[in-house]
């Protein structure tokens, strides 16, 4: 979905609204401050091989990396009859094994050299991509040619990946409270088109599939004539094209070219209908409406995308303002804008606020849609939406890989590699009359499907499911049986080896400058590239570890509420001004610090910075805004407490840290949020928001000298109240007793498993060796946990370990989600692998590969303004100099296997690990007790995040 569910509520406007749009002062102020946003066009070369393969190259010599991707114009809309999810299944299968690559060799060829890889499926395509140091370009081209020409689709690959996909279905659809909503939206979005079936598939149809079905699907659809190779990054054009000819030119096109084109179209509905879906563990209802929209290349799509932004994008959008802010009927708004080749759907919907009714939300949503049909949108709304769309394109194009992805997505939906630039140009020509015209045409009263998503407990006695589309599901195209001999993995002696890497491209560490203003504010600046996008992050040291336990969430709430009103702007003015600048605001708090940030096109960074400094200096924490945000946070908690993964995350810190400051739930608990007052917020700000306790990070596509001048001009006049505060001490507290905790959620679609051990502080001399040891355990798809849980046993969609940096003792934790019946098996693997990590010395080769994986990922992260800004902000929170960011790679490369093994021996041991399992305990409790007899079971209704035992007192 294009919009994630919004996390924040808008505050009440104190000024008049002009034409139902932005506050008048905000319109005038933003218009005068706004600079012209220039989006660099996508520059590329293109050719097509005789076998049909399209080759597109986007050269960028400012990066030491390359991204190599193959886009097959084969998506979930091509799934055969009775085999929904087959394109998605093949996303997994085609990554795994070829004649010359054993199972999962591709993971080693990317991660072990400092790269990353993945794949994804959409209605219109399946893509496979790697981002690696540029010297491995030829290697990646070889792997893609192997996967295109010589894939091995055998029983091992088929069964393993089918089981993994089923776990992905459980994790994404069955476990989250709102996961099943995607099934409803698909069912109602189309009538006769194959898109109606869920792209992720269904467990029943996956179980019914055979290996022969899989081979037939591959033979029918996959070949150079259905593919586009896109290469972006640092390469020599002539050398690239020579390699393309060497590895791809001889691959034959499909022998039986089953057509990809889908000619069927659904008419616009003539009469409205209403449907209801019931699902388990749904804490708050959902209400929304879906309409049919045309295909991606249709001339109306530019105006529809502007309409979507006006209705649902950002805090000042119409639906957010009306339903979330003004009437407080909803806790969040989403707009599902399904932009696909043939036809899509548009479905704005709301999560109903606690204590409000579905009927009221439906009436208000309908009224807002009627208003956009009946009245032209304002000039300010139109300009804001266009600016936001331009800014979104800038963010996508900040990196060489982002540009390749934007081009690829537009290409597979339109057939035109210039489609993304053409859409942007069309957006700029959209008028208010265009927006009203498409609203009347596509969001017509009689063309809608109203939908409700409710808790299973609300189902009337004896009522059947009522969310099915009344149009019978058509029969879709099947594919002929495979006729070609199946490929097999060659004997080891007969396998071709991947090409050797080329010469290394130097990696330039980020250039970081530091200064300090006269008021004590530290200023850190860094230039990341030439794309005109930049960010400012104000870091306030202390964070959630300063919260009194009975006021957990105070630092987070103060950061959030600061954006909801100042002495010079109300909440709607803040939101409207920022969004009219194409800027985004962020706020929050972690264990060691709080932050306030803006990111914006470089032309508008100063204007966005003025709003940021107003928030920092003049936040008023209006009482009515506190009540709105408190309600939103409580609604958010009610949602989180029905999701196994979220519950596990909430209880980990209080379980392992106990009553120590790090044991505080940073976002607050139901009891602590209820206790917060406006005076608490004001006193927190007065004490902790002090220039001498803060630092400003400015990073992005602007000159460092200009960044420093901006910092002085904007923040030089900030003065704190009294002396700078003393930092909290003993944040991690004393080591707590190891516990085995089960949170029972009957009917949960999956179980979440966590094993956590106390680790060490970010400033420790052993920090880098422990990061390497953690990477061996569970970073990426070559970590031991992923290999054992997913690759070897197919018990989960993924299993990883994490080592978040903390000023004091952090946690090393292993996490995964799995079907309830295998929760104890995953827990056993976690404990065994912790023991193994602490017991077995690490080999030199494995250590070097994990270091390459870590340093490669870091180098990609700091190529973006947000990535480098986040790294610097974290260092400042943890009491380390910003120059540490430039030393990261060198520090990591100095870690020896002996050092990593030594610290792992001290940290990693099953007897030090607290174990948390959240799910339907009836399906795993006996097996878990056999593993650890000291199991404590807490029903979800009795969970108390404030109590040391985590159980409500009886």
N, C-alpha and C positions, 0 to 999 in steps of 0.2 A: 504494500500500500504506500502511496506517495507521501501522505502525511502520517507521521506517527501520532499516537494519541497525545494531545497537548498536556503538559504537566502543570501549567500554571493558570490561575484565574486572573482575569482582568479586574482592575479596580474601578470604582464609580467615578464618572467624570463630573467635575464641578462646573464645567463650562458647557455652553450650548453646542449641540451637534448640528452641523450644517448639512442639510439634505440627507440625514441619516448616515453620514460618513464620519470623517475625522473631526475632532474639535477644531474650531476656526483658527485658534492660535497655533495649533500644531501644523495645520495646513500652510499657513503663512511662513512660520519659522522654518519648516522643513524645506519649502520651496526655495527660500532665499539661500539656504545653506547647501543645497544639493549640488554636487558637481556632476559633470558628464561622465557616465560610465562607459568605458570602451571595452568591449569584449573581443579579444583577439580572435580572428577567424581560424577555423581548423585548416591547417596547411598540410597537404599530403600529396603523394604521388600514387598513381593507380595503374594497374595493368591486369590483363586476364590471360592465363595460360590456355593452350589449346584444349586441355582436359576440362576446362570450365572453372578452375580455381581463380578466384579474384584475389589480388594481392594489393594491399594498401600499406603505405609506409609513411610515418610521421616522424621526422628527424628532429632531435633535440640534443644538442651537444653540451648543454649545461648540466646534465645528469650523468653519473657514472653507470647508469642502469639501462636495461631495456625491458619492455613488456612485449611478450609474444602471445598472441591469442588466435584461436580458430573459432569462427562463428558459423555453426551449421544452421541453415534455415529450416531446422527441424525442431519443432517445439511440441508442447503438450497438445496442441490442436491436431497433431498428426497421430496421436495415440490410436491404435487399432480398436475396433469394436471389442468390448469386454476386457480391455487392457489399459484402463486409465492409469496414468503415471508411468507409462513405458518410456517416454522421452526423459523423464526424471530419473528413472532407473538407469537409462543409458548414460546419463550424466555421470553416474557412479561407475558403471561398467567400463566405459571407454577410457577411463583414467588409469586402469589397473594393470593390464598385462598385454604384451605383444609378443611377436615371435622372438624378438631379441631383448625384451625387457621383462624380467621376472616380476611377480606380483609386487606392486607398490614401489618399483624401482624409480618411477617418476618422482615420488616424494623425496627420495634420497638425492636424486640429481638436482633438485631445486633447493631444498632446505639445507643440504650439506654444503652448498657453496654460497650460502647467504641469501637465498631467494625465498619466494613464497609462491604458492600455486593454489588454484581452486577452480571450480566450475559452477555453473548455475543454469537453471532452466526457466523459460518463460513460455507463454503461449506461442510466440513466433520463432523461438530459437533455443539452441543450447550452445553455451560457450565454454571454452577451456582456456585457461590463461596461466602464465607464469611471469613473474617479475624477478629478474636476476641481474647480477653484475654483467655489464656489457660483454665481457670476455666470453660469456657462456651463450651468446646468441646462437652460434651454430649448433651447439648441443641441443638447445630447445627446439630449433627447427627440425633437427633429426628426430626428436621425440614425437613431435606432432606428425611428421610423415609416417613414423612407425604406427602411431595410433590410427591414422587415416587409412593406411594400406594393409597393415598386418596385425589387427587387434585379435587377441585371443579371448573368445567368449566361450568359456568352458564351465563345467559344473561348479568348480571352486569359486570362480568369479561370480557367477550367477547367484548361487545360494548365499554367499557372504554379503554381496551388495543388496540382495533382496531383503535380507534380515536387517541390514543397516538402515535401509529406506523405511522399513516398518518402524524402527525405533525413532527415526526422524519424524514420521507421522505422529507417533505417540507424543513426542516432545513438542511439536509445533501445533498440533491440532487437538489432541486429547488432554494433555496436561494443563495448558493455560486456561484460565476461566473463559476467555473469549476466542479460543483457538478454533472452535467449530463454526464461528461466524463466517470464515472464509468459504466454507462449504455452502452456506446459504447464499452468499453473494454470487458465487458461481452459478448455482442452480437458478437464480432469478435473473442473472445478467444476460442470459441468452436462451433462446427457445430451441432452434434447430441447428445451431452451430456447434461444432465439437468442443469449443471452448467451455461449454457448459459443465463439462466434467472437471473435477479438481485436478490441477496439474500435479500436485503432490501424490496423487493416486489414492487408492483405497487398499486396506489390508486384504479384503476379500478378493479383489481382482489381482493383487500381487500374488496371493497364495495360489490362485488358479492358473497363473502363468507357467509356462514350461521353457526349458532351454531352447527348444525348437522355435518357440514364439520369438524369443530374443534374437536368435540368429536371423530369422526372417525379417524382423523389424530393421535390423542393421543393414542387411543386404538391400532392402527396399529404399532406404533413405540416406545412407551415409556414403559420401564420396566427394571428390574434389569439386564436382559440379553442383553440390549443394553447400559449398563452404566458401568462406572468406578468411584469408590470413591477414591479420593486422599486426604490424610491428611498429612500435614507437620507442623512442629513446635515442641513445647514443650509438650510432652505427654509420658505416660507410655505405652509401646507397648502392654503388656498383658491386661491392662485395656481397651485400645482402641479396641482390637479385641473382648473383651467381649461385649462391647457396640455395635459393628458392628453386632455381632450375635443376640443380643437382639432386635435391631431395624430393621435389614434388612433381616435376614435369613428367616422369614416367608412370605416375600412379594413374591407372585407367579410371575414366568416368564410370558411373554405375552402368552395368550391362542392361538391367531392366529399370528404366527411369520412371518409377512411379511418380506421378505428378505431385508437386507440392502445393499447387494453387488450390484454394478453397473458394469455390464460386458461390456457394450458398450465402444468403444474407437474410437476416431477420427483419421484418417490417417493424416500424414503430408501433407499440401497442395502441390499441384503440379504446381500451377500457382499463381503469385502475384495478388493482387487486391488492390484497393484504395477506401476509403470511406471518406465522409465528414459529420460532424454533425454541425448544426447551433443552437445556444442557445442565450437567451437574456442576456444583460449586461456582455458580454465577452470583457474585455478591450484589451487583447493581445491574438493572436492566439496560438494554440497548434499544434505541428507537432510531429508525432512519428510513430513507427513501432511495430507491434506485431508478435510474433512467437509462435508456439506451442511447449511446452516442456513436458517431460514425468512426471510420477507420483513421489511422494515423495520418495518411496523406490527404485527407479531406480538407478542403479550404476552410471549413468551419472550426477546425481543431485549434487554431491559434486563438480565436475568440473564446472558445470553450475553456482553454487553459487560463486565460485571463479571468473569466467568470469563476473558475474554481478558486483562484487565488483571492479574489474579492470575497468569496463566501467563506473559505475555510483556512486560508494560509495566514498564520500569525495571530498574535493577540488582538490586533485591531480588525481582524476579519469580521464580517457581518454576523456569522453564526456564533462565533466565540463571544463577540460583544453582547449579542442579544441573549443567547441561551445560557452562557456560562457567567457572564458578568452582570448584565442588567437584571435578568429574571432569576438567576441562580438556580435554574432548572437542571442544568447538566454539569458534570464535573469535567468533561472534556468533549472536544469536537474532532472528528476526522473527516477527511474527504478522500474517498477511494476513487481516484481518477484512473480508470483502466484504459490506457492508451495502447491499442494493439492494431495490427495490420488491417483486419477485416472490419470488425466492429468491436466497440468496447462498451463499458457502462460507467456511469458516474453515480456514486452512492455516498452522499454526505450523511453522517450519523452521529449520534451523541450517546455517551454513557450517562444515564440518568443519575442525578445527584441523590444522595441518600435522603429519604423522606419526601422526595418529589414523585410525581406520577408520570407514567409513560404517556398518558393522554395529554398532559400539559406540554410535554416535550414535542409530541407529534403536532399539536396545534401551533406551537411557536415555530417549529421548523417549516411547516406548511405556509405560515404567514410570511416568513422571510423569503421563501421561494416565490411566493405570489408577488411580493414587493419588487423583486429583481425582474420579474416578468412585466410588471405593470408600470414601473417607473425607471427612467434611465439612471444608471449609476453616476455618481458625482465625478467631476474631473479629477479630484484628489484621489479617489479610490482607483480610478483608471490608471493614473500616473504611478501610484504606489504599486499596483499589481505588476505593471510593466517593469518597474525598477527591481522588484523582487525577483522576477523571472531573469532579468539580466544578471543580477547578483548571483543567482543560483548557477547560471552558466559559468560565471567567473570562478566560482568555487569548484565546479566540476573540471574546469580547464586549468586549474592551478598546477597540476602535475602532468607529466608526459603520459602516464597511464590513464589518468582521468580523461584526457583528450581522446585517447584511443577508445575508451569505453563509451563516451558520448557519441562518437562517430559510429561505432558498431551498433549501438542500440537503435539509433535513428535509421541506419542502413537496413537492418533486418525488418523493420516495420514499414519501410517505404521503397526499398531497392535503390535508394539514392544516397551516396556517401555525403552529399552536401545538404541533406535534409535538416540536420540540426541548425546549421546557419540559416537556412531558408525559414525555419520555424521562428527563430529569433527575429529575423527581419519582418516576418508577417505579424508577429506579436506587436512590434512597434507601430504598425499601421492600424491596429484594432481601434475602433471608435466606441463610444458609449452606445451608439445605435447598434453596432455589431453585437455587443454584449447582450443588449435587450433582445435583439432578433434571435440569437441562438438560445437564449433562455426561454423564449416563447415557443420556439420550435422543438427543442429537445427536452425541456423541463416542463412539458405540458401537463395539465392536471389529469388528463385521461391516459397519459402514457406512463404512469408511475407504478412502482411496486413498493408499497409501504411494508416495512418489516419490523418485527419485534424479536428480541433475543432475551429469554427469560430463564430464571432458575427452574430446574426440574420440579422443585417443590411447589411451584405455582401452576403446574399442569392440572387442569380440571380432572376429576376422577373419571377414568375411562376414556379420556380424550386421546386420540391418535395424533401422531406428528402431522402438522399442517403447513410445513414449509416447502412442500414439493411444488414444482412448476406444473400447472394444469396441462400444459402442452406435453404430450407423451414424449419420453426420451427417444429421439430417433436412433436408428441403427446407423453406425458409422462405418467407414471404409475399413476393410481388412487388407492385409498384405499377403502376397503369394508366398508359399514356402521357399525357404532358402535352397539354392541349387549349387552354390559354390562349396568346395571342400572347406571345412573349418580350419582355421589356423591353429597351430600348436606351438608352445614354447620350444624353441630349439634346444638341443643338448648344449651344455655349457661350452663345450669346445667349439661348437659351430656358430655361436652367437656373434653377431657384429657388435662391436663396441662403439659407444658414442664418441663423436669427435673430441679431440683434446681442446681445452680452452685456448683462446687467443691471449694476446698481451693484455695485462691488467690496465684498466682505465683508472687513473688516480682518483681517490675520494678526497674531496676538500672538506675538512671539518668546518662547521658553522663558525663564522666570524662574529664573536660576541663582544660587545662593549659594555662597560659598567661605569656608572657615575652615581653621585649622591647629591640630591638637592639640599639647599640650605635648611629646609624643614626636616631633614633626616630621611626623606623618602629615597630608597634605592631605586635606580633606573637601569634597566637592562635592555639593550637594543640588539637586534640581529636582522640581517637581510637574508631572505631565503630564496629569492628568485626574481624574475622579471614580470610575472603576472601581477597586475595591479590590484592586489588583494592583501589586506593586512589585519592585524588584531592587536588589541590592548588587553592585558590581563592585570588587574590589581590583586595582589596577594596580601591577605591579612593573616599573620601568623597566629597560631593558637587553635582555631577551628573547634571541632566537636569535642576535643579533649578539655576545653574550658567549660563545657556545659555542666551545671549541677545535675546530678542524676535525675532528680525529680523534674528538671526542666530540659530533659534531652530533646534535641532538635532546635535549641535556642540559636546557635550559630547559623544553622541552615536557614531557619525562619528569618533571622535578621538579614541575611544576604538576599533572600527571596523577596521579602517585603520592602527592602530598600528600592527595588525597581518599580514599586507600586505607588509612589508619590513622593514629591519633594516640596520645598517651599515655593518653587517656581513652576512645577509641572504636576499634573495629576497622572494617574496610571494610564489613562487612555492617550494622553498627550505623549507620554514617554513611548508607548508602543507605536503610536501612529508616526511620530517623528522618526524613530529608528527604522521602521519598515519602509517609510518613504525614501530613506537613504540607502535601502538595500542592505541594512545592517542587521545583525543578529546579536541579541544580548544573552548572556549566561550568568548564572549565579549558583552558589552552593557552598557546602562545607564538607571537608573530610576530617580525618582524625587530627591532622596537624595544621590545618589552615582553612580559611575561607577564601573565596574568590568572587570577583565581579569582572565581567569581560564583555567586550564588544568586538565583533569582526565586521569588516565593511570593505567595499571597494576603496582602493587607496584614495581616490578623489574625494571620498566622503568620510575618511577616517577622522579628520579633525572635528567635523560636525558631530559625528557619533561620539567622539571623545569628550566633547563639551557636555553631552548628556550624561556620560559616565561620571565625569567629575561632579556634576550637579547631584547625582545619586549618592556619591561617596560623601560629599560635604553636607548635603541638605536633606537627606532622607528623613521623612516625618513619621513613618510607620502609622498611617491612619488607622484608627480603631476599626472602622468598617472593613478595611482591607485585611486586617488581621483575622477578622471573623470569616471572611471569604476564603482566605488561604488556609486557615485552620480546617474549615469544612472540606476544602479540596484535598488537603493532606490526609485527613481521616478517611475520605473516600478512597484515596490511593492506597492507603494501608489496608482497607477492607478488600481491595482487589488483590494486593500482594499476598495477603494471608489466605488466599485460595489457590495460590500457585506453588507447587512443591519447591521449585527452584528458588523462588523469591523467599519463601519461608526459611529454607536452609540458609540463605544469605543473611536474613535478619537475625537468626539466633546464633550464628557462629561467633561474633564478637562478644556478646554477653556470656556465652558459654565458656569461652577460652580465657577471657580477660577478667571475668567476674565484675567486681565493683570498681575496678580501676577505671581511669578516664577513657582508655581505649575500649572499654566494654560498653560504652554508651552507644545506643542506636542513633547514628548521626541524623537521620531524618525524623527522629522522634517516635514516641509510642502513643497509643490512644490516650493513656493517662497523662503523659507529659505534655502532649500537644494541648490537651484540654486546660492545663494549668498555666500556659504561657500568657503573659499580659503585655500590653503595650509598654509599660514601664520596664519590664524585663528587656525588651528589645532595645529601648532607648539607652538603658544602662549598659547593655552589652556593647552597643556601638560606641558610647562615650569612653568606655575603658579600652576596648581592643582595636577600634578603627583609628589608629594613630599613625601619622606618616613615619615615625621612627620604628613602628612595628609592622611596616608594610613595604612592599616593593612593586614597581610597575614594570611589566614586560611589554615591549613593543616589537613585534616581529612581522615579517612579510615582505611584499614586493615594494618596499620604499627604502630610501637611503637611510643609513644609520644616523647620519648627522641630522637629517630632517626629523627622525624619530625622537632624538634627544631634545631638539628644539620644541617639538610638540609637547613632550613631557614637561619641560620647564614652563611653557606657556599655559598649559592646562592645569598642572598640579602644583606649581610653585607657590601658590597662595594658600594652599591647604595647611591648616594649623590644627594640631590635636588639642584635646582637653587635658591639661595637666601632663605629668611625665609619662613616658612610654611604659606599658605594663610589663610585669615580669612574666616570663613564660611559665606554663604549667610544668610541674615536675612529677617524676614517677608515673608517667602516663600508662605504662604497661602493667604496673603493679607487680604483685607477687605471683609466682607460678600457681595456677589453679589445679585442682584435682582433675585427673583425666576422667571423662564421662562418655557414656554411650547413650545417645538420646534418640528416641523415635518420636516424631510428631505425626500423629495419626490423622489422616484426612480420608475418611471413607469415600470410595468412589473416585479417588484421584486417578487420572489417566496414566500416570507414570510416577515413579519414585525418584527423588533427588538424593544423592549420596555425597557426603563431604567427610573428609578426614583431615584434621588440622593439627599442626604441631607448632609450638612457639619457636621462632627463628631468631633473628638478630636485627640490630638497628641499621639504617641506611649508611650511617657514617662509620660502621665497623670496618676494620681492615679485612675481614673475611667476607664482606658483602659480595664482591665480584665473584670469588670462588663459589659462594652459595648460589648466585644467579646461574652460574654454569651448571652446578649440580641439579638445580631445579629444572633447567632446560633438558637435561638428560632424563629426568623423571617424567616431565609432562608438558614441555613447551612444544607446540606444533604437532604435526602429524607423524613426526619421527620420534616423539617422546615415548618412553616405555609404556605409559598409561594408555595412550592412544593405540599403540601397537597391540597391547595385550587385550584391552577391553573392546576396541572396535575391529581392528584388523584380524586378530586371531580368533575372537569369539563372537563378534557381531552383536555385542550386548548393548551398545549405545551408539548414538549418532556421533559422539565424541567424548573423550575423557582427557582432562588436562590438569596441570598443577599450576599454582599461582604463587608469586612471592611479592605482594605489594610492598613498596618502600614505605617505611615509617621512621620517624625521628628516633623512636625507641624500638623495643622488641616487636617485630612484625610476626606474621603467621605464614607458614608454608602450608598450603592446603591443596588437596586433590578433590576434584569435583566431576560429577557425571550425572546424567539422568538415564534411567533404564526402565524397562517394564517392571512392575511391582514384584513379579515372581523372581526376578534375578537381582534384586537389590542387595541381598546378602552376598551373592557371588561377587558383585562389583566391590562391595565393602572389603571382602577378603583380598581381592586383588590389590586394592589400595594399601592395605596393611602389609601385605607381602612385599609390594614394590618399595614401600618406605624402608622396610628392613633390608631389602636387597641394596638399595641406594646407600644406606649407611654401612653395609657390610662389605660389599665388593669394591675393590679399587677400580677407578675409572681408567679405561684404556686411552692412550694418547690420541689415537685416530678418532675415536668417538668424541673425545673432549674437543679436539680441533674443529670437528664438524659442527658441534653445538655452538662453539664460539662464533664460527662463521654465520650460523643461523641468527644468532643474537645481534651481531654487529651489522649484518645486512638489513635486518628489520629496523634497526635503529637509524641507519643511514637513510632509509626511505621515509621514516617518520619525520626526521628533521628537515626534509625538503619542503614541507608545507608550513605556512605561518601558524596554523593551529597546532600542528605537531610539535614544532620547536618551542612555541610559546608554552605548551603544556609541560614539556620537559623542564624548561627553565622555572616555571611556576612551582613544580613539584620540588625541585632542588631548593628553592628559596624557602618553602614551607618546612623542609627537613633540615634546615640550618647549614646547607652546603653552598659553596660559592657557585655562581652561574658558570664559571669557567670549567666546572666539572663536566658540563655538557660536551665541550670540545675534547675532553680527555677520555670520554667513555670508551671509544673504540680501542685506544691504546691500552687503557686499564684492563679491558676485557681480554685483549690478545696476550697479556702477560700472565694470565691465570694458567697454572700448571695442573695436570691431572692429579698430582699429589695434593695440592692445596684444595682442589675441589673435593677430593675424596676425604680429606681430613675434616673439613667442616661438615660434610654430609654425615660422617661418622658421629659427630657430636649432636647433630640436629635430627636426622631422619631415623626414627625408630617407632615401631608400632606401639610400644608401650607408652610413648609420649603423646600419642595421637588421640584426641577426642573425636568421636565418630557421631555423625548426625545423619539420620535417614528420615526423609519426609515422604509420606505416601500412604497407601492403603495397607496398613500394617497387618491385616488379616492374611495377606498374601506373602508376607516375608518374615513375620516376627519369629516363628519357631526356628527357622534357619539362622536368623541373626543371633538368637540366644545361644545357639550351638557355637557360634563364633565368639561371642562375648556375652557371658551369662549376666553381666551387671546392667542389662538394658533397662532404661527408664522410659516408660511410655506416657506421653502427654497427649490427650485428645486435643485437636485444634481448638475446640471451644474452651479448653482450660489453659491454653498458652497465655502466659503473662510475661511480656518482654521486660517488665520492670522488676520482677522478682528474681532474687539470686538463684532460686531453683528453676525459674522459668515456668512455674506452675502456679495457677491462681490458688490463693488460700481458700480452704474449705470452711 
